[in-house]
């Protein structure tokens, strides 16, 4: 049961409150001074404090201030025998949950106690969920590239400035946007997102600004838009480069003034929104081609963040793979699997044109489809880790691309032939000794027990 600390210098009030609360099943601890109360809270914070304002030594308002400085979420109900409106207002502004006058109505005390504890529980659960979410949103990867990006995200999160995130599809732009919000002073406020490419152009204005009842066919009731829902929080416009020019003009005005009208409405609404935009397009080039407004581009591009493709930080692939393996095994209630060095090496050598999203999808398939607890190089067949022509575009020279293709091709053929080297060499039309040299040159790990 919840633990309640009663702080009052009058023993009869302490005891009578304690008896009533104990009868309701609460655990109760008592203190006669503010100093004693702070010592108790420092050792083990209760779920609720009932605090008298008039105390010897440190008074109740000073005690309240110190409690709130150390434990913001801890609810405090103030009680006094000499209450005034000014005192009640002051206590409330300092963070008191409620203000009760003596002689105390025990029904009122019990009602206020129940509501304060309910609020505390909800806030604690919300905090726990957010901490869990932050854990899931962690940007895995210790490479220099990712360390620099993390540092940029942390710095940008502290401001309310607009951020433009660019990068290839699947590279993690949405994750960066969510982290910007979760690490910002707006973290407790809404994070609202809109994929501009997924909404038909005739409906995107309604999605952004909302609409009034009867504004268009099918508008049977008034509806809030994303700007309104994101008030005091963050609005994430994904694939902002796919927005039409007329919509861009209205978004620009909303950004500049933080004001807008619902579709079909005449009332001007004002909001406080931190805007985060993302795109896989080169907006500077789109501006030159006339498909994106230059003024909107400069409005959005206050803090530019570039999310690198996975092939630009291959050294992070083993850590990312292990991270997704643990996360997805937990989500699916499956036993944890382990990737061998050969498997991690193969994953690191793959070019991942779909970036982190493709890697996560591959690991998800392994969690579901791989029969054993240990996943080796051959086991990656369940992840469909196979090279396509586009995989080799990331290499700088023809030799690098050719070597990567030959390595992937030989490994795939060996896998198809159950790592029977003689059979593979025969099917490829090469000498077995030549295939051996290739395997050694490309450092392809051949599983033990394979047929020569």
C-alpha positions in Angstrom: 0.0 0.0 0.0 1.1 3.6 -0.5 3.2 5.2 2.3 2.1 8.6 3.6 4.2 11.0 5.7 2.3 13.3 8.1 4.1 16.4 9.3 2.5 18.4 12.1 3.7 19.7 15.4 0.4 18.9 17.1 0.5 15.3 18.3 -3.3 14.9 18.5 -3.7 15.9 14.8 -0.8 13.6 13.7 -2.3 10.6 15.6 -5.9 11.2 14.5 -4.8 11.5 10.8 -2.7 8.4 11.2 -5.5 6.3 12.6 -7.9 7.3 9.8 -5.4 6.6 7.1 -4.3 3.3 8.6 -7.9 2.3 8.7 -8.0 2.9 4.9 -5.0 0.5 4.5 -2.3 3.1 4.0 1.2 2.9 5.7 1.9 6.0 7.8 5.0 7.7 9.1 5.0 10.7 11.4 7.2 13.8 11.8 6.8 16.9 14.0 9.2 19.3 12.2 10.2 20.2 8.7 13.8 19.1 9.4 12.7 15.7 10.5 10.4 15.3 7.5 13.3 16.1 5.1 15.5 13.5 6.8 12.7 10.8 6.4 12.2 11.8 2.7 15.9 11.7 2.0 16.2 8.1 3.3 13.0 6.8 1.6 10.6 9.1 -0.2 6.9 8.3 0.5 4.1 8.5 -2.1 2.4 11.4 -0.4 3.2 14.1 2.2 0.5 15.8 4.4 2.3 19.0 5.6 1.3 21.6 8.1 2.2 25.2 7.2 2.9 26.4 10.7 5.8 24.4 12.2 8.6 25.2 14.7 11.9 26.0 13.1 11.5 25.5 9.3 8.0 26.4 8.3 5.8 24.4 5.9 6.3 26.6 2.9 10.1 26.4 3.2 9.8 22.6 3.7 7.5 22.3 0.6 10.1 24.2 -1.5 12.9 21.8 -0.5 10.7 18.8 -1.1 9.8 19.9 -4.6 13.4 20.8 -5.4 14.5 17.2 -4.7 11.3 15.3 -5.7 9.3 17.2 -8.3 6.6 14.5 -8.7 6.0 13.9 -5.0 2.5 15.2 -4.1 2.1 17.4 -1.0 -1.2 18.3 0.7 -0.8 21.5 2.8 -2.9 21.9 6.0 -3.3 24.9 8.2 -5.4 26.4 11.0 -4.8 30.0 9.8 -5.5 29.8 6.1 -5.8 32.8 3.7 -6.4 33.0 0.0 -3.0 34.5 -0.5 -1.4 31.6 1.4 -3.3 29.0 -0.6 -2.3 30.6 -3.9 1.3 30.7 -2.8 1.4 27.1 -1.8 -0.3 26.0 -5.0 2.2 28.0 -7.1 5.0 26.3 -5.2 3.7 22.9 -6.2 1.3 21.8 -3.5 -1.4 19.4 -4.7 -4.1 20.7 -2.4 -4.7 23.1 0.5 -6.9 22.1 3.4 -8.0 24.2 6.4 -8.4 23.0 10.0 -10.5 21.7 11.6 -10.0 19.0 8.9 -13.0 17.3 7.3 -11.9 13.7 7.2 -14.0 12.9 4.2 -12.1 15.8 2.4 -8.8 14.5 3.6 -9.5 11.0 2.3 -10.8 12.2 -1.1 -7.8 14.5 -1.6 -5.4 11.7 -0.5 -6.9 9.2 -3.0 -6.8 11.7 -5.9 -3.2 12.8 -5.1 -2.0 9.2 -5.0 -3.8 8.4 -8.2 -2.1 11.4 -9.9 1.3 10.3 -8.5 0.8 6.8 -9.7 -0.1 7.9 -13.2 2.8 10.3 -13.4 5.2 7.6 -12.2 3.9 5.1 -14.8 4.2 7.8 -17.5 7.8 8.5 -16.4 8.6 4.8 -16.4 7.1 4.4 -19.9 9.1 7.4 -21.2 12.3 6.0 -19.7 11.6 2.7 -21.4 10.9 4.5 -24.7 14.2 6.4 -24.3 15.9 3.1 -23.9 14.3 1.8 -27.1 15.2 5.0 -28.9 18.9 4.8 -28.0 21.1 5.5 -30.9 23.3 2.4 -31.0 26.8 2.7 -32.5 30.1 3.9 -31.1 31.7 5.0 -34.4 33.1 8.5 -34.7 30.3 9.3 -37.2 27.6 8.3 -34.7 29.2 9.9 -31.7 29.3 13.2 -33.6 25.6 12.8 -34.6 24.6 12.0 -31.0 26.4 15.1 -29.8 24.6 17.3 -32.4 21.2 15.9 -31.5 21.8 16.6 -27.8 22.9 20.2 -28.5 20.0 20.8 -30.9 17.4 19.3 -28.5 18.0 22.0 -25.9 16.8 24.7 -28.2 13.4 25.4 -29.7 14.9 26.0 -33.1 13.6 24.3 -36.2 15.6 21.2 -37.4 15.9 19.8 -40.9 17.0 16.1 -40.9 18.3 14.7 -44.2 19.4 11.2 -45.1 18.6 8.2 -47.2 15.4 6.2 -46.6 15.7 3.8 -43.7 18.8 5.6 -42.2 17.0 6.6 -39.0 15.6 10.1 -39.5 12.5 9.4 -37.5 14.6 8.1 -34.6 16.6 11.3 -34.6 13.4 13.4 -34.6 12.0 11.5 -31.6 15.2 11.8 -29.7 15.2 15.6 -30.4 11.8 15.7 -28.7 12.6 13.3 -25.8 15.7 15.2 -24.9 14.1 18.6 -25.1 12.3 20.7 -22.5 9.1 19.7 -24.4 9.5 16.0 -23.6 6.3 15.8 -21.5 4.3 17.5 -24.3 3.0 15.8 -27.5 5.2 14.5 -30.3 3.0 14.6 -33.4 4.1 13.3 -36.7 2.8 13.5 -40.3 4.2 11.7 -43.3 3.7 14.2 -46.1 4.2 11.6 -48.8 1.5 9.3 -47.4 -1.4 11.9 -47.4 -3.2 12.8 -50.6 -2.6 16.5 -51.4 -6.3 17.3 -51.3 -6.4 16.2 -47.6 -3.0 17.3 -46.3 -4.3 20.8 -45.3 -7.0 19.2 -43.2 -4.4 16.9 -41.6 -2.1 19.9 -40.8 -4.6 22.5 -39.8 -7.8 20.6 -39.0 -11.3 21.4 -40.4 -14.7 22.5 -39.2 -17.9 20.5 -39.6 -19.2 20.7 -43.2 -16.0 22.2 -44.5 -16.0 19.6 -47.3 -17.8 16.4 -48.3 -17.3 13.8 -45.5 -16.4 16.4 -42.8 -19.2 15.3 -40.5 -17.6 16.9 -37.4 -14.9 19.4 -36.5 -11.4 17.9 -36.2 -8.1 19.2 -34.8 -5.1 19.2 -37.1 -1.5 18.2 -36.4 -0.4 21.8 -35.6 -3.2 22.1 -33.0 -2.5 18.6 -31.5 1.3 19.5 -31.2 0.7 22.7 -29.2 3.6 23.1 -26.7 5.2 20.0 -28.1 6.9 19.0 -31.3 5.6 18.5 -34.9 7.5 16.2 -37.1 6.9 16.6 -40.8 8.4 13.5 -42.5 9.1 13.5 -46.3 8.5 17.3 -46.3 10.0 17.5 -49.8 6.8 15.8 -51.1 4.6 18.6 -50.0 2.8 20.6 -52.8 3.7 24.2 -53.5 0.3 25.6 -52.3 0.5 23.6 -49.1 4.1 24.8 -48.6 2.9 28.4 -48.7 0.4 27.8 -45.9 2.9 25.8 -43.8 5.4 28.7 -44.2 2.8 31.2 -42.9 2.0 28.9 -39.9 5.7 28.6 -39.1 6.3 32.3 -39.3 3.3 33.4 -37.2 2.4 30.2 -35.2 -1.2 31.0 -36.3 -3.6 29.3 -38.7 -7.3 28.7 -39.4 -8.9 25.3 -39.7 -10.2 24.4 -43.2 -13.7 26.0 -43.5 -13.1 28.1 -40.4 -12.7 31.8 -39.7 -11.3 31.7 -36.2 -7.5 32.2 -36.0 -5.8 29.7 -33.7 -2.4 30.3 -32.1 0.0 27.5 -31.1 3.5 27.0 -29.7 5.1 24.3 -31.8 8.7 23.2 -32.3 9.0 22.1 -35.9 11.2 19.2 -37.0 11.3 18.2 -40.7 12.9 15.3 -42.6 13.5 14.4 -46.2 15.5 12.0 -48.3 15.6 14.6 -51.1 18.2 17.3 -51.8 16.0 20.3 -51.0 18.6 22.8 -52.2 18.3 21.1 -55.7 14.5 21.0 -55.4 14.6 24.8 -54.8 16.6 25.3 -57.9 14.2 23.1 -59.9 11.3 25.2 -58.6 9.5 22.3 -56.8 10.3 23.6 -53.2 9.9 27.1 -51.9 13.2 28.8 -51.1 11.8 30.8 -48.2 10.4 27.6 -46.6 13.7 25.8 -47.1 15.6 28.5 -45.2 12.9 28.5 -42.5 13.2 24.8 -42.0 17.0 24.6 -42.3 17.9 26.4 -39.1 19.7 23.4 -37.6 20.7 20.9 -40.3 21.3 17.3 -39.2 22.6 14.7 -41.7 21.9 11.0 -40.9 24.6 8.9 -42.6 23.8 5.7 -44.6 24.7 2.5 -42.8 27.5 1.8 -45.3 29.3 4.9 -44.1 29.7 3.5 -40.6 30.0 -0.3 -41.1 31.9 -0.6 -37.8 28.5 -0.1 -36.0 26.8 -3.0 -37.8 27.8 -5.7 -35.2 26.6 -3.5 -32.3 23.3 -2.6 -34.1 22.7 -6.3 -35.0 23.2 -7.4 -31.4 21.0 -4.6 -30.2 18.2 -5.5 -32.5 18.6 -9.2 -31.7 18.1 -8.5 -28.0 15.2 -6.0 -28.5 13.3 -8.2 -31.0 13.8 -11.4 -29.0 12.3 -9.6 -26.0 9.4 -8.3 -28.1 8.5 -11.7 -29.5 9.1 -13.5 -26.2 11.8 -15.7 -27.9 15.0 -16.9 -26.2 18.0 -14.7 -26.9 20.0 -15.8 -30.0 23.7 -15.4 -30.6 25.5 -14.3 -33.8 28.8 -16.0 -34.6 31.8 -14.0 -35.7 31.3 -15.2 -39.2 27.7 -14.1 -39.2 28.6 -10.6 -37.8 31.4 -10.4 -40.4 28.9 -11.2 -43.3 26.4 -8.7 -41.9 29.2 -6.0 -41.8 30.2 -6.8 -45.4 26.7 -6.4 -46.8 26.1 -3.0 -48.3 22.5 -2.5 -46.8 20.9 -0.2 -49.4 17.9 -0.1 -47.1 20.1 1.1 -44.3 19.3 0.5 -40.6 15.7 -0.3 -41.4 16.8 -3.2 -43.7 19.2 -4.5 -41.1 16.4 -4.5 -38.4 14.1 -6.3 -40.8 16.8 -8.9 -41.5 17.4 -9.5 -37.7 13.6 -9.7 -37.2 13.5 -12.5 -39.7 16.4 -14.3 -38.0 14.6 -14.1 -34.6 11.4 -15.6 -36.1 12.8 -18.0 -38.7 16.2 -19.2 -37.4 15.7 -22.6 -35.8 18.7 -22.6 -33.4 20.0 -20.4 -30.7 23.3 -19.7 -32.5 23.2 -18.1 -35.9 26.2 -18.7 -38.1 27.1 -17.6 -41.6 24.9 -20.3 -43.2 22.0 -19.3 -40.9 21.9 -15.9 -42.5 19.9 -17.4 -45.3 16.8 -16.8 -43.1 17.7 -13.1 -43.2 17.9 -13.0 -47.0 21.2 -11.2 -46.8 22.1 -11.2 -50.4 23.8 -8.6 -52.5 22.0 -6.8 -55.3 23.5 -4.6 -58.0 22.7 -1.5 -56.1 24.7 -2.7 -53.1 28.0 -2.0 -54.9 27.3 1.7 -55.7 28.8 2.7 -52.4 32.4 1.6 -53.3 34.9 4.1 -54.5 36.7 2.0 -57.1 35.9 -0.6 -59.6 38.2 -3.1 -57.9 36.5 -2.7 -54.5 33.1 -3.2 -56.1 34.3 -6.2 -58.1 36.0 -7.8 -55.1 32.9 -7.3 -53.0 30.7 -8.8 -55.7 33.0 -11.9 -56.1 33.2 -12.4 -52.3 29.4 -12.3 -52.0 28.8 -14.4 -55.0 31.2 -17.2 -53.8 29.8 -17.2 -50.3 26.3 -17.5 -51.7 27.2 -20.4 -54.0 29.1 -22.2 -51.2 26.0 -21.8 -49.0 23.7 -23.1 -51.8 26.0 -26.2 -52.1 26.1 -26.8 -48.3 29.7 -25.6 -48.3 30.9 -28.5 -50.5 34.0 -26.9 -52.0 34.6 -29.5 -54.7 31.0 -29.4 -55.9 30.9 -25.6 -55.9 34.1 -25.5 -57.9 32.7 -27.9 -60.4 29.5 -26.0 -60.8 31.4 -22.7 -61.2 33.8 -24.2 -63.7 36.9 -23.4 -61.8 39.7 -25.5 -60.3 39.2 -26.5 -56.7 42.6 -25.1 -55.8 41.6 -21.8 -57.4 38.5 -21.7 -55.3 40.5 -22.4 -52.2 42.8 -19.5 -53.0 39.8 -17.2 -53.5 38.3 -18.3 -50.2 41.5 -17.6 -48.4 42.1 -14.2 -50.2 38.5 -13.0 -49.3 38.8 -14.4 -45.8 35.6 -16.4 -46.1 35.2 -18.5 -43.0 34.3 -22.1 -44.0 32.3 -24.0 -41.4 33.9 -27.0 -39.8 33.0 -30.4 -41.2 32.5 -29.2 -44.8 33.3 -31.5 -47.7 36.4 -30.8 -49.7 
